[in-house]
């Protein structure tokens, strides 16, 4: 009888140990602060391409230089983050709206990516233009997204830090128009997030 009780006790201890050590799958819940909408003013002065030719096609904007961009070229560019609704829609190359130098920025946007189409095809309307990883650096943490760009694009939220640690979900990116910073010109974007986190 004693041996039987001892055996049952040992089995219970093993089960309890397994329960404590095996990671538990938690349900996803939508982050409380919804929706999260951020406006981005890309700073064309910061654009860098892996290929030394062409030079930065955005500072100043040059269709001839953009035409030299080839599928597979990689790049990095940064910009300023503003509260959603700050940047007005509109603006084209040659007639820009807004500026990444405008006061009121709440963070820094960093984008690194690869061109999916040649520059000539992009100017003819081909999409997606690029595939990128974007980092949104905010005062309470960072959010990272990945996916296509060019026209309205749904992108995956792949993680975050701080208040956004463990975040997942998706973000809809839409083009607002073109901005100007000094002699550079680049795009304004609106990013509308649906974020989740694990309990």
LINQUIPE-V117631 format. One record per residue. N is the residue number from 1. RES is the residue in three letters. PHI is phi in radians with two decimals (NA if undefined). Layout:
BEGIN
((N	RES	PHI) (N	RES	PHI))
END
This chain:
BEGIN
((1	UNK	NA) (2	UNK	-1.10) (3	UNK	-1.10) (4	UNK	-1.14) (5	UNK	-1.11) (6	UNK	-1.12) (7	UNK	-1.13) (8	UNK	-1.08) (9	UNK	-1.08) (10	UNK	-1.12) (11	UNK	-1.08) (12	UNK	-1.08) (13	UNK	-1.12) (14	UNK	-1.12) (15	UNK	-1.07) (16	UNK	-1.10) (17	UNK	-1.13) (18	UNK	-1.10) (19	UNK	-1.09) (20	UNK	-1.34) (21	UNK	-1.67) (22	UNK	-1.37) (23	UNK	-1.02) (24	UNK	-1.65) (25	UNK	-1.36) (26	UNK	-1.82) (27	UNK	-1.22) (28	UNK	-1.52) (29	UNK	-2.24) (30	UNK	-1.21) (31	UNK	-1.01) (32	UNK	-1.05) (33	UNK	-1.48) (34	UNK	-2.21) (35	UNK	-1.45) (36	UNK	-1.82) (37	UNK	-2.15) (38	UNK	-2.20) (39	UNK	-1.79) (40	UNK	-2.15) (41	UNK	-1.90) (42	UNK	-1.23) (43	UNK	-1.66) (44	UNK	-1.06) (45	UNK	-1.16) (46	UNK	-1.66) (47	UNK	-1.18) (48	UNK	-2.32) (49	UNK	-1.89) (50	UNK	-1.16) (51	UNK	-1.53) (52	UNK	-1.14) (53	UNK	-2.15) (54	UNK	-1.50) (55	UNK	-1.22) (56	UNK	-0.91) (57	UNK	-1.33) (58	UNK	-1.84) (59	UNK	-2.41) (60	UNK	-1.41) (61	UNK	-1.10) (62	UNK	-2.43) (63	UNK	-0.99) (64	UNK	-1.13) (65	UNK	-1.27) (66	UNK	-1.11) (67	UNK	-1.11) (68	UNK	-1.46) (69	UNK	-1.19) (70	UNK	-2.06) (71	UNK	-0.92) (72	UNK	1.75) (73	UNK	-1.07) (74	UNK	-1.85) (75	UNK	-2.69) (76	UNK	-2.47) (77	UNK	-2.68) (78	UNK	-2.17) (79	UNK	-2.81) (80	UNK	-1.92) (81	UNK	-1.75) (82	UNK	-2.26) (83	UNK	-0.99) (84	UNK	-0.95) (85	UNK	1.66) (86	UNK	-1.28) (87	UNK	-1.55) (88	UNK	-1.27) (89	UNK	-1.26) (90	UNK	1.99) (91	UNK	1.81) (92	UNK	-2.30) (93	UNK	-1.10) (94	UNK	1.73) (95	UNK	-2.48) (96	UNK	-1.34) (97	UNK	-2.26) (98	UNK	1.27) (99	UNK	-2.74) (100	UNK	-1.20) (101	UNK	-1.54) (102	UNK	-1.12) (103	UNK	-1.07) (104	UNK	1.87) (105	UNK	-1.10) (106	UNK	-1.97) (107	UNK	3.01) (108	UNK	-2.04) (109	UNK	-1.93) (110	UNK	-2.16) (111	UNK	-2.31) (112	UNK	-2.22) (113	UNK	-2.91) (114	UNK	-2.32) (115	UNK	-1.19) (116	UNK	-1.61) (117	UNK	-2.24) (118	UNK	-1.14) (119	UNK	-1.01) (120	UNK	-1.11) (121	UNK	-1.21) (122	UNK	-1.08) (123	UNK	-1.17) (124	UNK	-1.50) (125	UNK	1.86) (126	UNK	-1.17) (127	UNK	-2.38) (128	UNK	-1.23) (129	UNK	-1.37) (130	UNK	-2.54) (131	UNK	-2.03) (132	UNK	-2.41) (133	UNK	-1.97) (134	UNK	-2.01) (135	UNK	-2.08) (136	UNK	-1.83) (137	UNK	-1.65) (138	UNK	-2.02) (139	UNK	-1.14) (140	UNK	-1.82) (141	UNK	2.51) (142	UNK	-2.14) (143	UNK	-2.19) (144	UNK	-2.11) (145	UNK	-2.29) (146	UNK	-2.53) (147	UNK	2.68) (148	UNK	-1.44) (149	UNK	-2.37) (150	UNK	2.07) (151	UNK	1.36) (152	UNK	-1.03) (153	UNK	-2.36) (154	UNK	-1.60) (155	UNK	-2.12) (156	UNK	-1.48) (157	UNK	-1.55) (158	UNK	-1.85) (159	UNK	2.74) (160	UNK	-3.10) (161	UNK	-2.33) (162	UNK	1.07) (163	UNK	-1.09) (164	UNK	-1.89) (165	UNK	-1.06) (166	UNK	1.42) (167	UNK	-1.20) (168	UNK	-2.52) (169	UNK	2.36) (170	UNK	-2.58) (171	UNK	-2.40) (172	UNK	-1.66) (173	UNK	-1.81) (174	UNK	-2.23) (175	UNK	-1.44) (176	UNK	-1.68) (177	UNK	2.65) (178	UNK	-2.10) (179	UNK	-1.95) (180	UNK	-2.41) (181	UNK	-2.39) (182	UNK	1.12) (183	UNK	-1.63) (184	UNK	-1.47) (185	UNK	-2.43) (186	UNK	-2.77) (187	UNK	-1.50) (188	UNK	-1.77) (189	UNK	-2.26) (190	UNK	-2.13) (191	UNK	-2.04) (192	UNK	-1.94) (193	UNK	-1.66) (194	UNK	-2.10) (195	UNK	-1.86) (196	UNK	-2.25) (197	UNK	-2.53) (198	UNK	-1.48) (199	UNK	-1.17))
END
